[in-house]
Amino acid sequence: MTTAAVATAIRDMRARGTGSAKLKALRTNRLAMTGAVIAAVFVLAALFAPLVAPYDPARPDFDNALSAPGWAHWLGTDDLGRDQLSRVIHGARASMQVGLLAVVLAFLVGVPLGLLAGYYGKVADSAVSRLTDTLLAFPFLVLAVGLAAVLGPSLTNATIAIGIAQTPAVIRITRAETLRLAHADYVAAAVANGGGDGTVLLRHILPNATSALIVQATVGIPSAIIGEAMLSFLGLGVQPPDPSLGVMLSSAQAFLAPAPWMAVFPGLAIVAATLAFNLLGDGLRDVLDPRGGTR
Amino acid sequence: MSTPDAPETPDTTAGVPAGAATAAAVAPDAPVLSVRDLSVSFRSGDRTVHAVDHLSYDLAAGEVLAVVGESGCGKSVAAMAVMGLLPPTAGITGSIRLAGRELAGAGDKELGRVRGKDIAMIFQEPMTSLNPVLTVGRQIGEVLRRHQGLTKKQARARAVELLDLVGIPAPRQRIDEYPHQLSGGMRQRVMIAVAVACDPAVLIADEPTTALDVTVQAGILEVLQSLRERLGTAVVLITHDLGVVADIADRVLVMYAGRPVEQAPVHELFEGPRHPYTRGLLGAVLRPGVVAGRGVAAGPGAVLEPGVAAAPGAALRPAGKRRLPEIPGLVPSLDEQPDACTFAPRCAFADDQCTSGRPGFKAVAADVGADAAHRAACWHPHDVALQRINQEAGQ
């Protein structure tokens, strides 16, 4: 009886230790937690933008144009008198939207292709690898400008362009993981027990590749945020008067001397959002990626 | 049914006469697995490596056949070929019949219906053979749902039974645990549970105990033994551990350099090996408690007197020395398929006949109480037996 009780206790300890050890390691990582908090603020601001923003981000107020940061307008106003804080909050909405959707798009396309290439090899691998090379050879801006020229500049098309640009990295990581895992003993065991390709790929290989894929996602989100700002800055993404961090920077160019706050705050917002996701991503990599060393 | 010491029976040199007086309990009337002339070769560059060369064996229902030999002798490759798990680059010829159904050359779809259901395999490495992200219950359930169409609930109930069957305590709790929460021995038991989930006719165990502690090994062997008794599962046990062989095998097949060299009921093999390589293998086993030539039968396999079990050709040491006899020379390269005995370069009995012709895998004559199911690929099986007898007499 007592030995059984001890065994149960040990088992529970083990279960708790390994199950949440990773979470705990992440929680004690200060940089990662800072990143997580800032990222959470951005996500919440984006989700509840209309509730949080003090003003309508698109309503001009010509009496208060170019006013410096103060009590009425914490971050000042722009050349049309629009509240900068409200515009940054709504701009974050566009950033988050692109950041998440572009990564989702890249994963929806990249993961299946990577699995096919890694598992079947031969023709499938060659075809997918050549596609990857082709996509990588395309400069991101050329792709985005081309898409905007064909489909018209919009947030959706910017998302598609960024998603396509991120697909090759996802394909490569999925393919590499698949190659590695296809030789795992438990995959051989699954085949020996009658598992077909679908079972092997979806139940044995993909779940074991999630660590690497989660890390890739946290790298993809900040780069998509920057991508959105860049495309909007160039007029290929969000169209004025809709707010976006990139659009704000673009219109701030003409007023750098009289109203530096027009450029500083959207710029800081981009930096903060990007840094937050990168810090979180680094923390996750340390915890999840076996090749990272700290485990 | 007679003792292995039965008087001589008129014996043909090939084939096992049905109902032979000397045939023990292993008469293969309806083999569940029948392998005929199985050859496996791999091409690498302009070399062709013959990993398995004309291997044949039958496996009767409920029988445990041990396949022994040193690393690289082709025993694992042969097993993988039977399961259809070799990469497409492997050239496989011969016939593999599972309950009358031909597996050699079958497509993945057809194999998928057989694997895990009629024939299953357990691997050497329990630490890496279970999927780390799935619970034990799901891994067992997966096989049941695939082959028997059970619902999630039924599969779970059956998985609990299976865990109990392979001797895992508190199966109801264990079923929701992940592999990393289990010890190596427990994982190997889970692997066995997965393998026998659908009650396969044949279970191939590729060195199932090699990665485990000795005490745990015994438990695993016990599980295999009880499965054979309770479910009638026939087992092909691949091992290089002669202690394991003596423990649970009914019949032994010895392989050397990709070829079968000797096959016999287990006692027969340990008592009267007819191939010099088998003698060498048996002689190279360390037995606790044996210091001098006076044999102390410590292990179940300790039938031979260690001091005299030296391989012919090995420097025979006088009794009383502790050094284990070894087989001189090296395993030949597998890229040649000489028309000769591959063991000849290392063999004390080798003569011109051995280097100029490949010996057939024939039944040895029952001159010194040999079983009719005893086969050896040697030109001089009698000399091997005689030498042993003389040495024992001289001891």
Interface residues (C-beta under 8 A of the other chain):
Chain A: A4 T8 R11 R14 A15 T18 A184 D185 Y186 A188 A189 A190 V191 A192 N193 G194 G195 G196 T199 R203 H204 P207 N208 T210
Chain B: M83 L85 D108 K109 L111 G112 R113 V114 R115 G116 K117 A120 M121 F123 E125 T128 S129 L130 N131 P132 V133 L134 E142 V143 R146 H147 A170 Q173 E177 Y178 H180 Q181 M191 V194 A195
